Amino acid sequence: MRSMSSCSTSPRGIAAVVGVGPKLGRSIARKFAHEGYTVAILARDLAKLSRFADEIAREAKAQVFAIRIDCADSKSVREAFEGVLSLGFVEVLVYNACEPPETCPPTSFTTVSVESFERSLAVSAVGAFHCAQQVIPGMVERGRGTIIFTGSSASVNGFAGFCEQSCGKFALRGLSQCLAREFQSSGVHIAHVVIDGGIGIPRSPRGDQNAFLMDPDALAQTYWHIHVQDKGAWTQEIDLRSSSSR
């Protein structure tokens, strides 16, 4: 674990973003940092993660921590969240982890290895289960908190050649729905976001962006909106797509 700033932990609590890469995860972390949260970003590649943390901390003038996690390993999840919870209480958990396939999809079902299939399920669904168990007790005790799971079009439709991703994402969606119905009355807002399309790099100041790719910074705004929604009108699932998608 590595601190990116000398300022004290935000009284707003911790925003923990699991599964941070150069696109959506980084944009979500940046958004919450700009909104005044202490941010913990988690992924397997600690060297790359630390560079993102440095970048976000300088830009947002916030405290950002890089923590290694392997979402397919329950021991790694427990150890990672020991580090997260040592920083303070978790107000927001965004689970954005996804296991890339062994080969570029679509992949014939008969060529998918059991190991690859099991790891995809472990990262997409079992890892989400473990992460949620680490933070929900504290959220229930405080009577507030937000958990957002990142899904995809494969969460709601099975596609030929995508059994690994679809099965993991279907399970994640089911987990989100179960938790939302169990913990909403305790003040914990749990939502599932269906990303229906490809994600590009953040839009440049000139507005450059492939029309069919979604801007991760724009997506991050929706994650923030879900977090600050009034309790009288909570979103439990939302699907997002580019206006240029077919």
C-alpha positions as a Markdown table, in Angstrom:
| # | Residue | x | y | z |
|---|---|---|---|---|
| 1 | Met | 0.0 | 0.0 | 0.0 |
| 2 | Arg | 1.2 | 3.4 | -0.8 |
| 3 | Ser | 0.0 | 6.9 | 0.2 |
| 4 | Met | 0.0 | 9.6 | -2.6 |
| 5 | Ser | -0.5 | 12.6 | -0.3 |
| 6 | Ser | 0.4 | 13.9 | 3.1 |
| 7 | Cys | -3.0 | 15.3 | 3.8 |
| 8 | Ser | -5.3 | 13.6 | 6.4 |
| 9 | Thr | -7.9 | 11.1 | 5.4 |
| 10 | Ser | -11.1 | 12.8 | 4.2 |
| 11 | Pro | -13.9 | 12.9 | 6.8 |
| 12 | Arg | -16.2 | 11.9 | 3.9 |
| 13 | Gly | -14.7 | 8.4 | 4.1 |
| 14 | Ile | -13.0 | 6.2 | 1.6 |
| 15 | Ala | -14.1 | 5.6 | -2.0 |
| 16 | Ala | -12.6 | 2.2 | -2.9 |
| 17 | Val | -12.4 | 1.4 | -6.6 |
| 18 | Val | -11.6 | -2.2 | -7.4 |
| 19 | Gly | -10.4 | -3.0 | -10.9 |
| 20 | Val | -8.6 | 0.2 | -12.0 |
| 21 | Gly | -7.1 | 0.4 | -15.5 |
| 22 | Pro | -6.5 | 3.3 | -17.8 |
| 23 | Lys | -10.1 | 3.9 | -18.8 |
| 24 | Leu | -13.3 | 3.5 | -16.6 |
| 25 | Gly | -11.7 | 2.6 | -13.3 |
| 26 | Arg | -9.2 | 5.5 | -13.4 |
| 27 | Ser | -12.0 | 8.0 | -14.4 |
| 28 | Ile | -14.2 | 6.8 | -11.5 |
| 29 | Ala | -11.3 | 7.2 | -9.1 |
| 30 | Arg | -10.5 | 10.6 | -10.4 |
| 31 | Lys | -14.2 | 11.8 | -10.1 |
| 32 | Phe | -14.4 | 10.8 | -6.4 |
| 33 | Ala | -11.0 | 12.3 | -5.7 |
| 34 | His | -12.2 | 15.6 | -7.2 |
| 35 | Glu | -15.3 | 15.4 | -5.0 |
| 36 | Gly | -13.3 | 15.3 | -1.9 |
| 37 | Tyr | -13.0 | 11.6 | -1.1 |
| 38 | Thr | -9.9 | 9.8 | 0.0 |
| 39 | Val | -9.6 | 7.2 | -2.7 |
| 40 | Ala | -8.2 | 3.6 | -2.6 |
| 41 | Ile | -7.6 | 2.1 | -6.1 |
| 42 | Leu | -7.1 | -1.6 | -6.3 |
| 43 | Ala | -5.8 | -3.9 | -9.1 |
| 44 | Arg | -3.2 | -6.6 | -9.7 |
| 45 | Asp | -0.5 | -4.5 | -11.3 |
| 46 | Leu | 0.8 | -2.4 | -8.4 |
| 47 | Ala | 3.4 | -0.5 | -10.5 |
| 48 | Lys | 0.8 | 0.7 | -13.0 |
| 49 | Leu | -1.7 | 1.4 | -10.2 |
| 50 | Ser | 0.9 | 3.6 | -8.4 |
| 51 | Arg | 1.4 | 5.7 | -11.5 |
| 52 | Phe | -2.4 | 6.2 | -11.7 |
| 53 | Ala | -2.5 | 7.1 | -8.0 |
| 54 | Asp | 0.3 | 9.7 | -8.4 |
| 55 | Glu | -1.5 | 11.2 | -11.4 |
| 56 | Ile | -4.9 | 11.5 | -9.7 |
| 57 | Ala | -3.4 | 12.8 | -6.5 |
| 58 | Arg | -1.6 | 15.6 | -8.2 |
| 59 | Glu | -4.5 | 16.6 | -10.4 |
| 60 | Ala | -7.2 | 16.4 | -7.7 |
| 61 | Lys | -5.0 | 17.4 | -4.8 |
| 62 | Ala | -6.4 | 14.5 | -2.9 |
| 63 | Gln | -5.1 | 11.5 | -1.0 |
| 64 | Val | -5.0 | 8.4 | -3.1 |
| 65 | Phe | -3.7 | 4.9 | -2.1 |
| 66 | Ala | -2.7 | 2.2 | -4.5 |
| 67 | Ile | -3.3 | -1.3 | -3.1 |
| 68 | Arg | -2.7 | -4.6 | -4.9 |
| 69 | Ile | -5.5 | -7.1 | -5.1 |
| 70 | Asp | -6.2 | -10.4 | -6.9 |
| 71 | Cys | -10.0 | -10.6 | -6.9 |
| 72 | Ala | -9.8 | -14.4 | -7.7 |
| 73 | Asp | -8.0 | -15.0 | -4.4 |
| 74 | Ser | -10.0 | -14.6 | -1.2 |
| 75 | Lys | -6.9 | -14.2 | 0.9 |
| 76 | Ser | -5.7 | -11.4 | -1.3 |
| 77 | Val | -9.1 | -9.7 | -1.0 |
| 78 | Arg | -9.0 | -9.9 | 2.8 |
| 79 | Glu | -5.5 | -8.5 | 3.0 |
| 80 | Ala | -6.3 | -5.7 | 0.5 |
| 81 | Phe | -9.3 | -4.6 | 2.5 |
| 82 | Glu | -7.4 | -4.7 | 5.7 |
| 83 | Gly | -5.3 | -2.0 | 4.1 |
| 84 | Val | -8.4 | -0.1 | 2.8 |
| 85 | Leu | -10.2 | -0.2 | 6.2 |
| 86 | Ser | -7.1 | 0.9 | 8.0 |
| 87 | Leu | -7.5 | 4.2 | 6.2 |
| 88 | Gly | -11.0 | 4.7 | 7.6 |
| 89 | Phe | -14.6 | 3.7 | 6.8 |
| 90 | Val | -15.6 | 2.8 | 3.3 |
| 91 | Glu | -18.4 | 5.1 | 2.1 |
| 92 | Val | -18.3 | 3.9 | -1.5 |
| 93 | Leu | -17.3 | 0.6 | -3.2 |
| 94 | Val | -17.1 | 0.4 | -6.9 |
| 95 | Tyr | -16.4 | -3.1 | -8.2 |
| 96 | Asn | -15.1 | -2.8 | -11.7 |
| 97 | Ala | -12.9 | -5.9 | -12.0 |
| 98 | Cys | -13.2 | -8.2 | -15.0 |
| 99 | Glu | -11.0 | -11.1 | -16.2 |
| 100 | Pro | -9.9 | -10.7 | -19.9 |
| 101 | Pro | -10.4 | -13.9 | -21.9 |
| 102 | Glu | -7.4 | -16.2 | -22.7 |
| 103 | Thr | -7.9 | -15.5 | -26.4 |
| 104 | Cys | -9.6 | -12.6 | -28.3 |
| 105 | Pro | -13.4 | -13.4 | -28.4 |
| 106 | Pro | -15.5 | -14.8 | -29.7 |
| 107 | Thr | -14.2 | -18.2 | -28.6 |
| 108 | Ser | -15.6 | -21.6 | -29.5 |
| 109 | Phe | -17.1 | -23.2 | -26.4 |
| 110 | Thr | -15.1 | -26.4 | -27.0 |
| 111 | Thr | -11.8 | -24.6 | -26.8 |
| 112 | Val | -12.5 | -22.7 | -23.5 |
| 113 | Ser | -10.4 | -24.2 | -20.7 |
| 114 | Val | -12.1 | -25.0 | -17.4 |
| 115 | Glu | -9.4 | -22.9 | -15.7 |
| 116 | Ser | -10.2 | -19.9 | -17.8 |
| 117 | Phe | -13.9 | -20.3 | -17.2 |
| 118 | Glu | -13.5 | -20.7 | -13.4 |
| 119 | Arg | -11.2 | -17.7 | -13.1 |
| 120 | Ser | -13.6 | -15.5 | -15.1 |
| 121 | Leu | -16.4 | -16.5 | -12.6 |
| 122 | Ala | -14.0 | -15.9 | -9.7 |
| 123 | Val | -13.1 | -12.4 | -10.8 |
| 124 | Ser | -16.5 | -11.2 | -12.0 |
| 125 | Ala | -18.7 | -12.7 | -9.3 |
| 126 | Val | -16.8 | -14.4 | -6.4 |
| 127 | Gly | -14.4 | -11.5 | -6.1 |
| 128 | Ala | -17.4 | -9.1 | -5.9 |
| 129 | Phe | -19.0 | -11.2 | -3.2 |
| 130 | His | -15.8 | -11.1 | -1.1 |
| 131 | Cys | -15.3 | -7.4 | -1.5 |
| 132 | Ala | -18.9 | -6.6 | -0.6 |
| 133 | Gln | -18.6 | -8.8 | 2.5 |
| 134 | Gln | -15.7 | -6.7 | 3.6 |
| 135 | Val | -17.6 | -3.4 | 3.6 |
| 136 | Ile | -21.3 | -4.1 | 4.1 |
| 137 | Pro | -21.2 | -4.6 | 7.9 |
| 138 | Gly | -19.7 | -1.2 | 8.4 |
| 139 | Met | -22.2 | 0.4 | 6.0 |
| 140 | Val | -25.1 | -1.2 | 7.8 |
| 141 | Glu | -23.7 | -0.1 | 11.2 |
| 142 | Arg | -23.5 | 3.5 | 9.9 |
| 143 | Gly | -26.8 | 3.3 | 8.1 |
| 144 | Arg | -25.3 | 4.5 | 4.8 |
| 145 | Gly | -23.0 | 3.6 | 1.9 |
| 146 | Thr | -23.0 | 2.9 | -1.8 |
| 147 | Ile | -21.9 | -0.2 | -3.7 |
| 148 | Ile | -21.8 | -0.1 | -7.5 |
| 149 | Phe | -21.1 | -3.1 | -9.7 |
| 150 | Thr | -20.0 | -2.7 | -13.2 |
| 151 | Gly | -21.7 | -5.0 | -15.6 |
| 152 | Ser | -21.9 | -5.1 | -19.4 |
| 153 | Ser | -24.2 | -6.1 | -22.3 |
| 154 | Ala | -23.1 | -9.7 | -21.4 |
| 155 | Ser | -24.8 | -9.3 | -18.0 |
| 156 | Val | -28.2 | -9.5 | -19.7 |
| 157 | Asn | -27.7 | -11.3 | -22.9 |
| 158 | Gly | -25.7 | -14.4 | -23.7 |
| 159 | Phe | -23.6 | -14.2 | -26.9 |
| 160 | Ala | -22.1 | -17.0 | -28.9 |
| 161 | Gly | -18.4 | -17.2 | -28.1 |
| 162 | Phe | -18.7 | -15.2 | -24.8 |
| 163 | Cys | -19.7 | -17.9 | -22.3 |
| 164 | Glu | -16.9 | -16.9 | -19.8 |
| 165 | Gln | -17.8 | -13.2 | -19.7 |
| 166 | Ser | -21.6 | -13.8 | -19.8 |
| 167 | Cys | -21.7 | -16.4 | -17.0 |
| 168 | Gly | -19.6 | -14.2 | -14.7 |
| 169 | Lys | -21.5 | -11.0 | -15.5 |
| 170 | Phe | -24.9 | -12.8 | -15.1 |
| 171 | Ala | -23.8 | -13.9 | -11.7 |
| 172 | Leu | -22.7 | -10.4 | -10.8 |
| 173 | Arg | -26.0 | -9.0 | -11.8 |
| 174 | Gly | -27.8 | -11.5 | -9.6 |
| 175 | Leu | -25.6 | -10.7 | -6.7 |
| 176 | Ser | -26.3 | -7.0 | -7.1 |
| 177 | Gln | -30.1 | -7.6 | -7.2 |
| 178 | Cys | -30.0 | -9.8 | -4.1 |
| 179 | Leu | -27.9 | -7.4 | -2.1 |
| 180 | Ala | -30.0 | -4.4 | -3.1 |
| 181 | Arg | -33.2 | -6.0 | -1.9 |
| 182 | Glu | -31.5 | -7.2 | 1.4 |
| 183 | Phe | -29.7 | -4.0 | 2.4 |
| 184 | Gln | -31.7 | -1.1 | 0.9 |
| 185 | Ser | -33.8 | -0.8 | 4.1 |
| 186 | Ser | -30.5 | -0.5 | 6.0 |
| 187 | Gly | -29.5 | 2.6 | 4.1 |
| 188 | Val | -27.1 | 0.9 | 1.8 |
| 189 | His | -27.5 | 1.8 | -1.9 |
| 190 | Ile | -26.5 | -1.0 | -4.2 |
| 191 | Ala | -26.7 | -0.6 | -8.0 |
| 192 | His | -25.6 | -2.5 | -11.1 |
| 193 | Val | -24.4 | -0.5 | -14.2 |
| 194 | Val | -24.8 | -2.2 | -17.6 |
| 195 | Ile | -22.1 | -0.8 | -19.9 |
| 196 | Asp | -23.6 | -1.5 | -23.3 |
| 197 | Gly | -20.7 | -0.8 | -25.7 |
| 198 | Gly | -17.0 | -0.1 | -25.9 |
| 199 | Ile | -15.1 | 2.4 | -23.7 |
| 200 | Gly | -12.6 | 4.7 | -25.2 |
| 201 | Ile | -10.0 | 7.0 | -23.7 |
| 202 | Pro | -11.1 | 10.2 | -21.9 |
| 203 | Arg | -12.3 | 12.8 | -24.4 |
| 204 | Ser | -9.6 | 15.4 | -25.3 |
| 205 | Pro | -10.1 | 19.1 | -24.8 |
| 206 | Arg | -10.8 | 19.3 | -28.5 |
| 207 | Gly | -13.7 | 16.8 | -28.1 |
| 208 | Asp | -11.9 | 14.0 | -30.0 |
| 209 | Gln | -13.6 | 10.6 | -29.4 |
| 210 | Asn | -14.7 | 7.7 | -31.5 |
| 211 | Ala | -18.4 | 8.2 | -31.9 |
| 212 | Phe | -19.1 | 4.5 | -31.1 |
| 213 | Leu | -17.0 | 4.5 | -27.9 |
| 214 | Met | -18.1 | 5.9 | -24.6 |
| 215 | Asp | -16.1 | 8.5 | -22.8 |
| 216 | Pro | -15.0 | 7.0 | -19.4 |
| 217 | Asp | -15.2 | 10.5 | -17.8 |
| 218 | Ala | -18.8 | 10.8 | -18.8 |
| 219 | Leu | -19.5 | 7.3 | -17.5 |
| 220 | Ala | -17.9 | 8.3 | -14.2 |
| 221 | Gln | -20.3 | 11.2 | -13.8 |
| 222 | Thr | -23.2 | 8.6 | -13.8 |
| 223 | Tyr | -21.4 | 6.6 | -11.0 |
| 224 | Trp | -21.2 | 9.8 | -9.0 |
| 225 | His | -24.9 | 10.6 | -9.7 |
| 226 | Ile | -25.9 | 7.1 | -8.4 |
| 227 | His | -23.9 | 7.7 | -5.2 |
| 228 | Val | -25.6 | 11.1 | -4.4 |
| 229 | Gln | -29.1 | 10.1 | -5.4 |
| 230 | Asp | -31.9 | 10.9 | -2.9 |
| 231 | Lys | -33.0 | 7.8 | -1.0 |
| 232 | Gly | -36.6 | 8.3 | -2.3 |
| 233 | Ala | -35.5 | 7.6 | -5.8 |
| 234 | Trp | -32.6 | 5.1 | -5.8 |
| 235 | Thr | -31.4 | 3.4 | -9.0 |
| 236 | Gln | -30.9 | -0.3 | -8.7 |
| 237 | Glu | -29.9 | -0.8 | -12.3 |
| 238 | Ile | -29.0 | 1.5 | -15.2 |
| 239 | Asp | -27.8 | 0.8 | -18.7 |
| 240 | Leu | -25.4 | 3.2 | -20.5 |
| 241 | Arg | -24.6 | 3.4 | -24.2 |
| 242 | Ser | -23.3 | 5.9 | -26.7 |
| 243 | Ser | -26.0 | 7.9 | -28.6 |
| 244 | Ser | -24.2 | 6.7 | -31.8 |
| 245 | Ser | -24.6 | 3.0 | -31.0 |
| 246 | Arg | -26.8 | 1.0 | -33.3 |
